[in-house]
Amino acid sequence: METGENMETGENMETGENMEPSQAQYDAILMRLGKLEKQNRRLKRIGIVVIIGFLALGTTAWTSVQERSYSARTFTVVDRHGGPRGMWFAEGGATALLMGDIGGKSPVLLLGHDENNQPGIILSDAAGTSRAMLGFGDDKRTVNLWLKDERGKTIWQAIP
């Protein structure tokens, strides 16, 4: 209850106006709440499908391995037209998974471990500029987050 509000009537004691929401406001709140609940259910379903997909893929890969291995510095995932859509590679001391859209733009780079042996995530825009980075600090225990503008200049960072 806010200061200056009558607990019994719900009126603002200073202005005397009724602080109770109208029926239209209640309806708008309920409609928005319904939309949010629907979005939440959809996101939960998507999450479950993704988890099941990864588990199925992992199980299939695990059961299909038969005393053979493949070695390469780069594995490239291509779409049905042969265009590159993703890449798993090792470069220097880093291992990474790179995923992009159809034109190879807006990549997401998941660093298994960079040259400093630290994992991270880098999100880039269509021009290839890194716009958001998430990774561990020098102590390898704290998590740092950087947001950058279209020129690559840091505009916000969370470093504990």
Backbone bond lengths (Angstrom), bond angles and torsions (degrees), N, CA, C in turn:
res aa  C-N    CA-C-N  psi(-1)  N-CA   C-N-CA  omega(-1)  CA-C   N-CA-C  phi
1 M - - - 1.447 - - 1.511 108.17 -
2 E 1.311 117.35 131.08 1.451 122.03 -178.98 1.519 110.10 -76.10
3 T 1.341 116.68 155.41 1.457 120.29 176.38 1.516 108.75 -66.15
4 G 1.313 115.81 145.15 1.451 120.51 -179.78 1.515 113.57 83.68
5 E 1.339 118.22 8.91 1.454 121.32 -178.63 1.522 108.33 -110.27
6 N 1.326 116.53 131.65 1.454 122.39 178.71 1.521 108.19 -73.24
7 M 1.336 117.24 122.58 1.465 120.95 -175.28 1.518 111.71 -67.27
8 E 1.313 119.34 -30.81 1.464 121.26 -175.57 1.528 112.19 -83.31
9 T 1.321 118.33 -40.71 1.461 120.34 -173.99 1.516 113.84 -102.12
10 G 1.351 118.26 -17.26 1.453 121.36 -177.85 1.516 112.77 77.16
11 E 1.347 117.03 14.73 1.451 120.86 -178.99 1.515 110.72 -92.29
12 N 1.320 116.00 149.86 1.448 122.38 173.74 1.511 107.06 -74.80
13 M 1.336 117.38 121.06 1.462 121.36 -174.31 1.532 111.46 -69.24
14 E 1.328 117.73 -25.95 1.463 119.95 -178.41 1.521 111.52 -79.85
15 T 1.340 117.62 -43.96 1.469 120.51 -175.46 1.516 112.58 -101.18
16 G 1.321 118.35 -20.35 1.450 122.24 -179.32 1.514 113.39 80.89
17 E 1.349 118.52 1.85 1.467 120.05 -178.57 1.523 110.23 -83.35
18 N 1.321 114.96 152.03 1.465 121.95 -178.42 1.519 109.00 -74.83
19 M 1.338 116.80 127.69 1.457 122.28 -178.35 1.528 112.12 -94.21
20 E 1.308 118.58 -1.36 1.460 121.90 -179.97 1.526 109.61 -71.02
21 P 1.344 118.12 135.72 1.470 119.99 178.20 1.528 111.13 -66.86
22 S 1.328 116.45 150.67 1.460 121.22 178.64 1.526 109.84 -77.33
23 Q 1.318 115.67 169.24 1.460 120.45 178.83 1.526 110.63 -62.46
24 A 1.319 117.18 -37.04 1.469 120.90 178.93 1.530 110.14 -64.22
25 Q 1.328 116.36 -38.78 1.469 119.15 177.53 1.529 110.64 -66.58
26 Y 1.339 116.75 -41.72 1.464 120.49 175.97 1.523 110.42 -59.04
27 D 1.343 116.11 -46.15 1.463 120.25 -179.31 1.526 111.10 -61.93
28 A 1.336 116.59 -41.60 1.469 120.41 179.33 1.519 110.81 -64.22
29 I 1.332 116.29 -41.16 1.473 120.68 178.08 1.521 110.21 -64.10
30 L 1.324 117.41 -44.84 1.459 121.04 -179.99 1.526 111.30 -64.54
31 M 1.338 116.91 -38.69 1.462 119.74 178.96 1.538 109.86 -65.77
32 R 1.317 116.99 -44.14 1.480 120.61 178.77 1.525 110.52 -64.16
33 L 1.325 116.52 -40.70 1.464 120.46 177.93 1.524 110.67 -62.21
34 G 1.323 116.92 -39.68 1.466 120.54 177.22 1.517 111.78 -63.07
35 K 1.347 116.71 -41.51 1.467 120.54 178.00 1.522 110.75 -63.92
36 L 1.329 116.92 -42.94 1.463 120.68 179.63 1.526 111.69 -63.87
37 E 1.333 115.91 -40.53 1.463 118.98 177.98 1.528 110.97 -64.40
38 K 1.336 116.80 -39.44 1.466 120.67 178.21 1.531 110.33 -64.08
39 Q 1.344 117.42 -44.10 1.462 120.90 177.18 1.522 110.85 -61.22
40 N 1.310 116.53 -42.06 1.462 121.13 -179.54 1.526 110.55 -62.29
41 R 1.327 116.69 -44.08 1.472 119.76 178.57 1.519 110.77 -62.60
42 R 1.344 116.62 -41.28 1.456 120.75 179.54 1.525 110.95 -64.10
43 L 1.324 117.56 -44.13 1.463 120.73 178.90 1.526 111.43 -64.22
44 K 1.323 117.05 -37.59 1.465 119.78 176.78 1.524 110.30 -63.03
45 R 1.344 116.57 -43.34 1.467 120.07 179.04 1.521 110.97 -62.17
46 I 1.333 116.50 -44.34 1.460 120.33 179.26 1.522 109.96 -61.24
47 G 1.311 117.03 -44.32 1.462 121.21 178.66 1.514 112.12 -59.70
48 I 1.323 116.66 -43.05 1.471 120.71 179.43 1.522 110.02 -64.71
49 V 1.339 117.37 -42.74 1.468 120.83 179.35 1.527 110.47 -62.19
50 V 1.338 117.10 -42.62 1.460 120.65 179.15 1.523 110.50 -63.35
51 I 1.312 117.49 -44.98 1.470 121.07 179.17 1.521 110.65 -62.20
52 I 1.325 116.89 -45.44 1.472 120.52 179.32 1.523 109.67 -62.66
53 G 1.350 116.61 -40.42 1.468 120.16 178.20 1.512 111.92 -61.10
54 F 1.332 117.15 -45.72 1.458 120.23 178.13 1.522 111.27 -63.63
55 L 1.327 116.85 -40.98 1.465 119.89 178.29 1.521 110.93 -64.31
56 A 1.334 116.76 -42.44 1.463 120.06 179.42 1.523 110.63 -65.19
57 L 1.320 116.22 -43.48 1.455 120.26 178.37 1.525 110.76 -62.43
58 G 1.316 116.43 -44.46 1.464 120.31 178.56 1.509 112.36 -63.40
59 T 1.335 116.64 -41.93 1.461 120.66 179.16 1.525 110.41 -65.76
60 T 1.325 116.92 -43.04 1.463 120.92 178.70 1.519 110.68 -62.77
61 A 1.324 115.95 -46.33 1.463 119.53 179.76 1.531 110.51 -63.11
62 W 1.318 116.73 -40.34 1.454 121.00 -178.51 1.526 111.40 -65.37
63 T 1.341 116.47 -43.41 1.462 119.46 -177.06 1.521 112.91 -77.67
64 S 1.361 117.27 -20.98 1.457 118.52 -177.34 1.532 112.88 -90.36
65 V 1.307 118.38 -6.83 1.458 120.90 179.13 1.532 108.81 -75.81
66 Q 1.314 114.03 125.65 1.454 118.97 -178.57 1.518 110.04 -133.20
67 E 1.294 117.55 82.82 1.460 121.56 173.82 1.517 113.68 52.28
68 R 1.305 117.99 31.17 1.452 119.77 176.31 1.524 108.36 -135.41
69 S 1.296 115.17 154.95 1.458 119.87 178.18 1.525 108.88 -141.35
70 Y 1.313 114.37 157.57 1.449 121.51 178.29 1.518 107.34 -121.78
71 S 1.275 116.56 138.80 1.456 120.88 179.18 1.515 109.24 -125.78
72 A 1.307 114.28 138.70 1.462 120.47 176.10 1.514 107.88 -165.32
73 R 1.318 116.45 156.86 1.461 119.45 173.97 1.520 110.23 -79.85
74 T 1.355 116.78 -23.10 1.462 121.66 -177.84 1.524 110.44 -143.51
75 F 1.326 115.69 134.58 1.464 122.40 168.78 1.524 105.65 -113.90
76 T 1.328 117.52 126.39 1.462 121.89 -177.81 1.521 109.65 -112.65
77 V 1.327 116.02 132.03 1.462 122.71 175.32 1.526 106.74 -98.31
78 V 1.331 116.62 127.49 1.464 121.19 -179.84 1.523 110.08 -117.58
79 D 1.339 115.77 154.39 1.462 120.14 176.49 1.529 109.36 -82.90
80 R 1.308 117.88 -176.28 1.465 121.30 -174.89 1.524 112.82 -66.28
81 H 1.327 117.50 -15.94 1.463 121.26 178.12 1.526 111.95 -97.61
82 G 1.311 116.74 3.26 1.456 120.75 178.53 1.518 114.61 88.32
83 G 1.320 117.03 1.99 1.467 120.35 179.18 1.520 110.95 -78.09
84 P 1.323 117.90 141.17 1.471 120.42 -179.70 1.517 111.35 -68.24
85 R 1.331 116.48 134.46 1.463 121.85 178.52 1.514 112.00 -123.03
86 G 1.323 116.97 -20.16 1.452 120.08 -179.86 1.510 110.23 -162.36
87 M 1.338 114.61 162.14 1.449 118.67 -177.86 1.527 108.94 -152.34
88 W 1.311 116.06 138.53 1.458 122.53 173.22 1.512 104.79 -115.85
89 F 1.313 116.74 122.22 1.452 118.53 -173.05 1.525 112.37 -147.68
90 A 1.311 114.25 162.01 1.457 122.55 173.58 1.521 106.96 -122.62
91 E 1.308 116.01 126.13 1.458 121.26 -179.36 1.518 107.90 -135.73
92 G 1.312 117.29 120.29 1.457 120.22 -176.48 1.525 108.72 62.54
93 G 1.311 117.12 -126.70 1.456 121.31 177.85 1.512 113.49 -95.09
94 A 1.343 117.47 3.33 1.459 120.77 -175.09 1.522 111.91 -103.39
95 T 1.334 115.59 147.05 1.461 122.27 169.22 1.518 106.51 -120.50
96 A 1.336 116.80 142.05 1.460 118.87 -174.47 1.518 111.40 -152.86
97 L 1.343 114.94 157.56 1.457 124.16 173.30 1.523 105.91 -121.03
98 L 1.328 116.74 120.19 1.455 123.20 -178.08 1.518 108.61 -112.43
99 M 1.337 116.91 127.58 1.456 121.87 178.90 1.524 108.24 -126.34
100 G 1.342 117.65 134.83 1.457 121.02 -179.75 1.511 111.35 -136.44
101 D 1.336 115.45 173.74 1.459 119.84 178.48 1.534 109.73 -83.41
102 I 1.314 117.74 -170.72 1.463 122.24 -172.94 1.521 112.16 -58.00
103 G 1.313 118.22 -40.58 1.456 120.79 -179.63 1.517 113.40 -85.58
104 G 1.330 117.35 6.52 1.454 120.31 -177.74 1.517 112.46 78.04
105 K 1.318 116.86 11.34 1.463 121.72 -179.53 1.524 109.67 -96.26
106 S 1.314 115.73 173.85 1.460 124.05 178.44 1.529 112.14 49.78
107 P 1.314 117.50 53.38 1.461 118.12 -177.26 1.519 113.60 -75.50
108 V 1.312 113.72 152.68 1.451 123.20 170.45 1.517 105.11 -112.57
109 L 1.312 117.06 126.04 1.449 121.87 -178.56 1.517 108.54 -114.48
110 L 1.325 116.34 115.99 1.461 121.85 176.03 1.516 107.27 -102.30
111 L 1.306 116.08 114.10 1.453 120.14 -179.43 1.519 108.72 -90.06
112 G 1.340 116.02 114.46 1.458 118.87 174.33 1.506 108.42 -60.88
113 H 1.281 115.64 -49.93 1.456 123.44 172.40 1.515 107.15 -159.81
114 D 1.321 115.96 132.18 1.463 119.71 178.81 1.521 109.85 -85.57
115 E 1.317 116.02 -171.88 1.458 119.74 -177.32 1.526 112.55 -63.85
116 N 1.342 117.32 -16.44 1.467 121.45 175.88 1.531 111.53 -97.41
117 N 1.340 116.08 11.67 1.462 122.86 178.72 1.528 112.48 63.46
118 Q 1.350 116.47 38.94 1.451 121.25 178.95 1.532 109.81 -126.47
119 P 1.340 118.48 136.31 1.464 120.96 178.58 1.525 111.17 -77.67
120 G 1.347 116.81 159.77 1.450 120.50 177.86 1.512 112.09 -170.04
121 I 1.337 115.11 172.11 1.466 122.77 177.81 1.530 107.07 -133.38
122 I 1.340 116.62 133.95 1.458 121.67 177.33 1.534 107.86 -127.42
123 L 1.335 116.75 127.06 1.462 122.63 176.13 1.524 107.69 -108.27
124 S 1.335 116.68 130.61 1.461 121.36 -178.63 1.519 110.12 -119.43
125 D 1.348 115.77 155.60 1.465 120.26 177.12 1.532 109.71 -86.85
126 A 1.333 116.89 -177.21 1.469 121.74 -176.20 1.526 112.27 -63.83
127 A 1.328 117.47 -22.93 1.463 120.68 178.56 1.528 112.01 -83.61
128 G 1.332 116.70 -5.27 1.457 120.35 179.68 1.519 113.88 90.48
129 T 1.341 117.22 5.58 1.458 121.30 179.56 1.523 109.64 -81.74
130 S 1.322 117.05 129.24 1.468 120.98 176.41 1.522 108.00 -64.58
131 R 1.359 116.56 124.95 1.463 120.58 -177.13 1.521 112.99 -111.89
132 A 1.329 117.30 -25.92 1.467 120.63 178.55 1.519 107.96 -145.47
133 M 1.329 115.09 138.48 1.462 120.32 178.65 1.522 108.76 -136.28
134 L 1.319 114.98 138.76 1.456 122.48 177.60 1.511 107.06 -130.30
135 G 1.312 116.72 128.67 1.456 119.11 -179.30 1.510 111.25 -166.37
136 F 1.313 115.68 176.31 1.447 121.42 179.36 1.517 110.41 -87.40
137 G 1.321 115.62 151.03 1.451 121.37 177.32 1.517 111.07 -76.81
138 D 1.321 114.67 -178.01 1.457 120.64 -178.09 1.528 112.54 -61.00
139 D 1.341 116.34 -28.04 1.465 118.82 -179.91 1.531 112.60 -79.01
140 K 1.350 116.96 -4.21 1.468 124.41 179.03 1.528 112.73 61.90
141 R 1.347 117.22 20.20 1.465 120.72 178.31 1.520 112.00 -128.30
142 T 1.328 118.43 -30.93 1.459 120.61 179.93 1.526 109.74 -92.50
143 V 1.334 115.78 148.12 1.460 121.64 -179.46 1.524 109.05 -101.16
144 N 1.325 116.38 132.97 1.462 122.37 -179.91 1.528 109.20 -116.43
145 L 1.342 116.10 148.14 1.461 122.44 178.97 1.523 108.65 -134.65
146 W 1.346 116.33 132.49 1.455 122.26 177.97 1.522 108.65 -125.70
147 L 1.334 117.40 136.32 1.463 123.16 172.06 1.524 106.85 -117.70
148 K 1.337 116.21 135.86 1.462 120.58 -175.24 1.521 110.36 -126.42
149 D 1.346 116.40 154.88 1.457 120.85 177.28 1.527 110.01 -84.50
150 E 1.355 116.34 -176.07 1.466 120.40 -175.08 1.529 113.05 -66.08
151 R 1.324 118.23 -15.87 1.466 121.27 176.38 1.531 112.00 -92.47
152 G 1.334 117.06 -2.17 1.462 120.40 -179.78 1.522 113.30 88.72
153 K 1.331 117.89 5.72 1.453 122.32 179.29 1.529 109.79 -81.58
154 T 1.329 117.55 133.27 1.464 121.78 -179.68 1.529 109.37 -65.36
155 I 1.349 116.10 124.27 1.459 120.89 178.66 1.526 111.33 -108.34
156 W 1.328 117.00 -17.28 1.467 121.08 178.09 1.513 107.92 -160.54
157 Q 1.321 115.97 143.92 1.448 119.49 175.92 1.515 109.24 -148.68
158 A 1.302 114.58 147.51 1.464 121.66 175.27 1.521 106.56 -120.99
159 I 1.292 114.62 102.39 1.454 120.79 178.49 1.518 106.40 -126.88
160 P 1.333 116.96 109.58 1.471 118.85 -176.96 1.523 112.42 -64.77
